[in-house]
């Protein structure tokens, strides 16, 4: 007999987690708490409440939380201060949502007195790692139930058969083949995996994309927007101050309209396999370009280079589920310190899939000195003769090595 008395289930109300809910009742015979997170996925979440009630979940055990502001403010924005990109392209839209879900799972576990959590991530994917590393970091003794690593329902057909057997409502689109893709969405991105995309040689179908028009169909006229920064975060668009979630939603709208943010990627998963996925991250793509632009005039050269050196490590920590690790926290402290003077405005031009920097300025913190950088007469602001000694000193070790090679060549 299981020693689990109460479990908190990360519950979307879809096929997988609905089957998991019933399976937990049948196998573990425990009280179930459902948690559904609104991260800006754009779906109506109340049906999840109705489904949970149908299966006997107590109203007080159903949690549907609007986490959009916390998600962008405390997770997306800190990550973009680092300019984090995984394997050169991926803006980590799925990865960055998982530590917040793990945090809320543990919050609810503590609040309800539950002794276990459960999730619907498969044993092939990264999300099982991200959820569970986060959970253990925040509550070391929590028990984790991962049904995909326990049951034998290892295909869509078996899930559907189980659902039919137990009277689990399944939308007709599932019964008829449903969407050809496994999708994950939040305010930062939407991802697509599976079916047609499992052939990495096949081009993604145009009908798949939901947030962005194709660059070919984007408006023929460019659109300019001004982004105001304070300490590395966007605080206003075209002079209108917005909350973090409002900012990202607006940038998604603008980017999607202009065909910005599509990505087709074969990535290296934590569990060792390669996986092909397609992503739409319109707002994040604008944010990345604009943030680097404002940093270009406000960050010291060596600080900027240090950030670039650390970025791949930071991105890997996020991708691999180490958001709550001491090394990520330490890196974040350093990164946030570098952002104290990242203040100013970036003008961006959006045009047919492109994010073009059309200007950047910081009235208070710019390190760009036009009297020194000018190609015109600088009135002595920079003594060009100084460069000769600098070059000779930096060439000294190479000159010594070249002289040694020449002596050896002469015998």
C-alpha positions as CSV (number, residue, x, y, z in Angstrom):
1,X,0.0,0.0,0.0
2,X,1.3,3.5,-0.9
3,X,2.4,5.8,1.8
4,X,1.3,8.8,-0.3
5,X,-1.8,10.4,1.3
6,X,-2.1,13.6,-0.8
7,X,-0.4,14.6,-4.1
8,X,-0.3,17.9,-5.9
9,X,-0.7,17.3,-9.7
10,X,0.5,19.8,-12.3
11,X,-2.7,19.6,-14.3
12,X,-3.6,21.2,-17.6
13,X,-6.9,19.4,-18.2
14,X,-5.6,17.8,-21.4
15,X,-5.5,14.2,-22.4
16,X,-2.3,13.3,-20.6
17,X,-2.9,14.9,-17.2
18,X,-6.6,13.9,-17.2
19,X,-5.5,10.3,-17.6
20,X,-2.8,10.8,-14.9
21,X,-5.5,12.2,-12.5
22,X,-7.6,9.0,-12.8
23,X,-4.5,6.8,-12.8
24,X,-3.3,8.4,-9.5
25,X,-6.7,7.7,-8.0
26,X,-6.7,4.1,-9.1
27,X,-3.1,3.2,-8.3
28,X,-2.2,5.4,-5.3
29,X,-5.7,5.8,-3.8
30,X,-4.7,9.2,-2.5
31,X,-6.3,12.6,-2.2
32,X,-5.4,14.8,-5.2
33,X,-4.8,18.5,-5.5
34,X,-4.7,20.0,-9.0
35,X,-2.6,22.9,-10.0
36,X,-3.1,24.7,-13.3
37,X,-0.8,27.7,-14.1
38,X,-1.8,30.6,-16.3
39,X,1.5,31.6,-17.9
40,X,-0.1,33.4,-20.8
41,X,-0.7,30.4,-23.0
42,X,-3.9,32.0,-24.3
43,X,-6.2,29.2,-23.4
44,X,-9.4,29.2,-21.3
45,X,-8.4,27.5,-18.0
46,X,-11.8,27.1,-16.4
47,X,-12.5,23.8,-18.2
48,X,-9.6,22.3,-16.2
49,X,-11.6,23.2,-13.0
50,X,-14.7,21.5,-14.4
51,X,-12.8,18.4,-15.4
52,X,-11.2,18.2,-11.9
53,X,-14.6,18.5,-10.2
54,X,-16.0,15.8,-12.5
55,X,-13.4,13.4,-11.1
56,X,-14.2,14.2,-7.5
57,X,-11.5,16.7,-6.7
58,X,-12.7,19.0,-3.8
59,X,-13.2,22.6,-4.8
60,X,-10.7,23.7,-2.2
61,X,-8.1,21.4,-3.8
62,X,-8.3,23.0,-7.2
63,X,-5.7,25.7,-7.8
64,X,-5.8,27.8,-11.0
65,X,-3.2,30.6,-10.6
66,X,-2.5,33.6,-12.8
67,X,1.3,33.7,-12.8
68,X,1.9,35.9,-15.8
69,X,3.4,38.9,-14.1
70,X,5.6,36.7,-11.8
71,X,6.7,34.7,-14.8
72,X,7.9,37.6,-16.8
73,X,9.2,39.8,-13.9
74,X,11.1,37.1,-12.0
75,X,12.1,34.6,-14.6
76,X,12.0,35.9,-18.2
77,X,13.4,39.4,-17.5
78,X,16.3,38.1,-15.4
79,X,17.2,35.6,-18.1
80,X,17.2,38.3,-20.8
81,X,19.5,40.5,-18.8
82,X,22.0,37.8,-19.5
83,X,21.1,37.6,-23.2
84,X,20.8,33.8,-22.7
85,X,20.6,31.7,-25.8
86,X,21.0,27.9,-25.8
87,X,23.1,26.4,-28.6
88,X,23.3,29.7,-30.4
89,X,19.6,30.0,-31.3
90,X,17.0,28.8,-28.7
91,X,15.6,31.5,-26.4
92,X,14.6,28.9,-23.8
93,X,10.9,29.6,-23.8
94,X,9.9,26.2,-22.4
95,X,12.8,25.9,-20.0
96,X,12.3,29.2,-18.2
97,X,8.7,28.3,-17.3
98,X,9.5,25.1,-15.5
99,X,11.2,26.5,-12.3
100,X,8.2,28.7,-11.6
101,X,5.8,25.7,-12.0
102,X,8.1,23.7,-9.7
103,X,8.1,26.6,-7.2
104,X,4.3,26.8,-7.2
105,X,3.9,23.0,-6.9
106,X,6.0,23.1,-3.7
107,X,4.1,26.2,-2.4
108,X,0.8,24.3,-2.8
109,X,2.3,21.2,-1.3
110,X,3.3,23.1,1.8
111,X,0.0,24.9,1.9
112,X,-2.2,21.8,1.7
113,X,0.0,19.4,3.7
114,X,0.6,17.1,0.7
115,X,3.5,14.7,0.7
116,X,4.0,14.3,-3.0
117,X,3.9,16.0,-6.4
118,X,3.2,14.6,-9.8
119,X,3.7,15.8,-13.4
120,X,3.0,14.7,-16.9
121,X,6.5,15.0,-18.3
122,X,7.7,11.9,-20.2
123,X,10.8,9.9,-19.4
124,X,12.4,11.0,-22.7
125,X,12.2,14.7,-22.2
126,X,13.9,17.6,-20.4
127,X,10.9,18.7,-18.4
128,X,11.0,15.8,-16.0
129,X,14.5,17.0,-15.0
130,X,13.5,20.6,-14.7
131,X,10.5,20.0,-12.6
132,X,12.2,17.5,-10.3
133,X,15.5,19.4,-9.8
134,X,13.4,22.5,-8.9
135,X,11.2,20.5,-6.5
136,X,14.1,18.9,-4.7
137,X,16.0,22.2,-4.4
138,X,12.9,23.8,-2.8
139,X,11.7,20.8,-0.7
140,X,14.4,18.1,-0.4
141,X,12.2,15.4,1.1
142,X,9.2,15.7,-1.3
143,X,8.1,12.5,-3.1
144,X,7.7,12.7,-6.8
145,X,5.4,10.6,-8.9
146,X,6.2,10.6,-12.6
147,X,3.6,8.3,-14.2
148,X,5.4,8.1,-17.6
149,X,8.2,6.3,-15.8
150,X,5.8,3.9,-14.0
151,X,2.9,3.0,-16.2
152,X,2.6,1.0,-19.4
153,X,0.5,3.6,-21.3
154,X,3.4,4.5,-23.5
155,X,1.5,5.5,-26.7
156,X,-1.2,7.9,-27.6
157,X,-3.5,4.9,-28.6
158,X,-3.1,3.4,-25.1
159,X,-3.9,6.8,-23.5
160,X,-7.0,7.1,-25.5
161,X,-8.1,3.6,-24.7
162,X,-7.6,4.2,-21.0
163,X,-9.6,7.4,-21.3
164,X,-12.5,5.7,-23.0
165,X,-12.5,2.8,-20.5
166,X,-12.7,5.2,-17.6
167,X,-15.1,7.8,-19.1
168,X,-12.5,10.5,-19.3
169,X,-13.8,13.2,-21.7
170,X,-11.6,13.6,-24.8
171,X,-12.2,16.3,-27.3
172,X,-13.2,15.1,-30.7
173,X,-10.1,16.5,-32.2
174,X,-8.1,14.0,-30.2
175,X,-10.2,11.1,-31.4
176,X,-9.9,12.2,-35.0
177,X,-6.1,12.5,-35.0
178,X,-6.0,15.9,-33.4
179,X,-3.3,18.5,-33.7
180,X,-0.2,16.9,-35.4
181,X,2.1,18.5,-32.9
182,X,2.9,18.4,-29.2
183,X,2.8,22.1,-28.2
184,X,3.8,24.1,-25.2
185,X,2.9,27.8,-24.9
186,X,3.4,30.7,-22.5
187,X,3.9,34.4,-22.8
188,X,7.5,34.0,-24.1
189,X,6.9,31.4,-26.8
190,X,5.0,28.5,-28.3
191,X,6.8,25.3,-29.3
192,X,5.9,22.5,-31.7
193,X,7.2,18.9,-31.7
194,X,6.3,15.5,-33.0
195,X,4.6,14.0,-36.0
196,X,5.6,15.8,-39.2
197,X,8.6,17.4,-37.4
198,X,10.2,14.1,-36.4
199,X,11.7,14.1,-39.9
200,X,14.4,16.8,-39.6
201,X,14.6,17.0,-43.4
202,X,11.0,18.1,-43.7
203,X,10.1,21.7,-43.8
204,X,7.6,22.9,-41.2
205,X,4.1,23.4,-42.6
206,X,3.0,27.0,-42.9
207,X,-0.3,26.1,-41.3
208,X,1.4,25.0,-38.1
209,X,2.5,28.5,-37.1
210,X,0.0,30.3,-34.8
211,X,1.6,33.5,-33.5
212,X,3.5,34.8,-36.5
213,X,2.7,35.5,-40.1
214,X,5.2,34.3,-42.6
215,X,7.8,37.0,-43.4
216,X,6.6,36.9,-47.0
217,X,3.1,37.9,-45.9
218,X,4.3,40.5,-43.4
219,X,3.5,44.2,-44.1
220,X,5.5,45.9,-46.8
221,X,6.1,48.9,-44.6
222,X,8.5,48.8,-41.7
223,X,7.3,49.8,-38.2
224,X,9.5,51.7,-35.7
225,X,9.1,51.3,-31.9
226,X,11.0,52.9,-29.0
227,X,11.9,50.7,-26.0
228,X,12.8,52.4,-22.8
229,X,15.2,50.5,-20.4
230,X,15.7,50.8,-16.7
231,X,18.4,48.6,-15.1
232,X,18.3,46.2,-18.1
233,X,14.5,45.7,-18.3
234,X,12.1,47.2,-20.7
235,X,9.7,49.5,-18.8
236,X,7.9,51.3,-21.7
237,X,7.0,50.9,-25.3
238,X,6.7,54.1,-27.4
239,X,6.6,56.1,-24.2
240,X,3.8,54.0,-22.5
241,X,4.8,52.4,-19.3
242,X,3.7,48.8,-19.0
243,X,4.0,45.9,-16.6
244,X,6.4,43.1,-17.5
245,X,3.6,40.8,-18.7
246,X,2.0,43.6,-20.7
247,X,5.4,44.5,-22.2
248,X,6.0,40.9,-23.5
249,X,2.4,40.6,-24.7
250,X,2.7,43.8,-26.7
251,X,6.1,42.8,-28.2
252,X,4.6,39.4,-29.2
253,X,1.8,41.2,-31.0
254,X,4.2,43.5,-32.8
255,X,6.7,40.8,-33.7
256,X,4.1,38.3,-34.8
257,X,2.6,40.9,-37.1
258,X,6.0,41.3,-38.8
259,X,6.9,37.7,-39.1
260,X,9.6,37.8,-36.4
261,X,10.7,35.0,-34.1
262,X,10.3,31.7,-36.0
263,X,12.9,29.0,-35.3
264,X,13.5,25.5,-36.6
265,X,16.0,23.8,-34.4
266,X,17.5,20.3,-33.7
267,X,18.6,20.6,-30.1
268,X,20.6,18.4,-27.8
269,X,18.4,17.2,-24.9
270,X,19.6,16.7,-21.4
271,X,18.8,13.0,-21.6
272,X,21.2,12.5,-24.5
273,X,19.1,12.4,-27.7
274,X,18.7,15.0,-30.4
275,X,15.2,16.5,-30.8
276,X,13.8,18.7,-33.5
277,X,11.4,21.4,-32.5
278,X,10.0,24.6,-34.0
279,X,9.4,27.7,-32.0
280,X,7.8,31.1,-32.2
281,X,9.3,33.7,-29.9
282,X,8.4,37.1,-31.4
283,X,8.7,39.3,-28.4
284,X,11.7,37.5,-27.0
285,X,13.6,38.0,-30.3
286,X,12.9,41.7,-30.2
287,X,14.0,41.8,-26.5
288,X,17.3,40.1,-27.2
289,X,18.3,42.4,-30.1
290,X,17.3,45.5,-28.3
291,X,18.9,44.6,-25.0
292,X,22.3,44.0,-26.7
293,X,21.9,47.4,-28.4
294,X,21.4,49.3,-25.1
295,X,24.3,47.4,-23.5
296,X,26.5,48.3,-26.4
297,X,26.6,52.0,-25.2
298,X,26.3,51.5,-21.4
299,X,28.5,48.5,-20.6
300,X,32.2,48.6,-20.1
301,X,34.0,46.6,-22.8
302,X,35.5,43.9,-20.5
303,X,32.2,43.6,-18.5
304,X,30.4,43.0,-21.8
305,X,32.9,40.4,-22.8
306,X,32.7,38.7,-19.4
307,X,28.9,38.5,-19.8
308,X,29.3,36.9,-23.2
309,X,31.8,34.4,-21.8
310,X,29.3,33.5,-19.0
311,X,26.2,33.4,-21.1
312,X,26.5,29.9,-22.5
313,X,27.0,28.5,-19.0
314,X,23.9,30.4,-17.8
315,X,21.8,29.3,-20.7
316,X,22.8,25.6,-20.1
317,X,21.9,26.0,-16.4
318,X,18.4,27.2,-17.4
319,X,18.0,24.6,-20.2
320,X,19.1,21.7,-17.9
321,X,16.9,22.6,-15.0
322,X,19.3,24.3,-12.6
323,X,17.5,27.6,-12.1
324,X,17.4,27.1,-8.3
325,X,21.0,26.0,-8.1
326,X,23.6,28.1,-6.2
327,X,25.7,28.6,-9.3
328,X,22.7,30.1,-11.3
329,X,21.9,32.4,-8.3
330,X,25.5,33.5,-8.1
331,X,25.7,34.2,-11.8
332,X,22.4,36.2,-11.6
333,X,23.9,38.3,-8.8
334,X,26.8,39.2,-11.0
335,X,24.6,39.8,-14.1
336,X,22.2,42.0,-12.2
337,X,25.1,44.1,-10.9
338,X,26.2,44.8,-14.5
339,X,22.7,46.1,-15.3
340,X,22.6,49.0,-12.9
341,X,23.7,51.4,-15.7
342,X,21.8,49.8,-18.5
343,X,19.4,52.6,-18.9
344,X,18.2,54.4,-22.0
345,X,16.2,54.0,-25.2
346,X,16.5,51.7,-28.2
347,X,14.7,52.4,-31.5
348,X,13.9,49.2,-33.3
349,X,12.7,48.7,-36.9
350,X,10.5,45.7,-37.5
351,X,10.4,44.5,-41.1
352,X,9.5,41.1,-42.7
353,X,11.1,38.8,-40.1
354,X,13.9,41.2,-39.2
355,X,14.6,43.2,-36.0
356,X,16.8,46.1,-37.1
357,X,18.4,48.4,-34.6
358,X,17.7,52.0,-35.8
359,X,19.3,53.8,-32.9
360,X,20.2,53.6,-29.2
361,X,20.8,56.3,-26.6
362,X,21.4,56.7,-22.9
363,X,21.2,60.2,-21.5
364,X,22.6,59.3,-18.1
365,X,24.9,56.3,-18.6
366,X,26.3,56.2,-22.1
367,X,30.0,55.4,-22.4
368,X,30.0,56.4,-26.1
369,X,32.1,59.6,-26.4
370,X,31.7,61.2,-29.8
371,X,34.6,63.5,-29.2
372,X,36.9,60.5,-29.0
373,X,35.2,58.2,-31.6
374,X,34.9,60.9,-34.3
375,X,36.7,60.6,-37.6
376,X,37.0,64.4,-37.7
377,X,39.4,66.5,-35.7
378,X,39.1,65.5,-32.1
379,X,41.0,68.5,-30.8
380,X,43.5,66.3,-29.0
381,X,41.0,64.2,-27.1
382,X,42.9,61.1,-28.4
383,X,46.6,61.0,-29.1
384,X,47.0,58.5,-31.9
385,X,50.8,58.2,-31.3
386,X,49.9,56.3,-28.1
387,X,48.7,53.4,-30.2
388,X,52.2,52.6,-31.4
389,X,53.5,51.7,-28.0
390,X,50.4,49.7,-27.2
391,X,50.8,47.6,-30.3
392,X,54.5,47.0,-29.7
393,X,53.8,45.8,-26.1
394,X,51.1,43.5,-27.2
395,X,53.3,42.1,-30.1
396,X,56.3,41.5,-27.8
397,X,55.6,37.9,-27.0
398,X,55.0,37.1,-30.7
399,X,58.1,38.9,-31.8
400,X,60.2,36.9,-29.2
401,X,58.7,33.6,-30.4
402,X,59.3,34.6,-34.1
403,X,63.0,35.4,-33.3
404,X,63.4,32.0,-31.6
405,X,61.9,30.2,-34.6
406,X,64.3,32.1,-36.9
407,X,67.4,31.2,-34.8
408,X,66.3,27.5,-34.8
409,X,65.8,27.6,-38.5
410,X,69.4,28.8,-39.0
411,X,70.7,25.9,-36.9
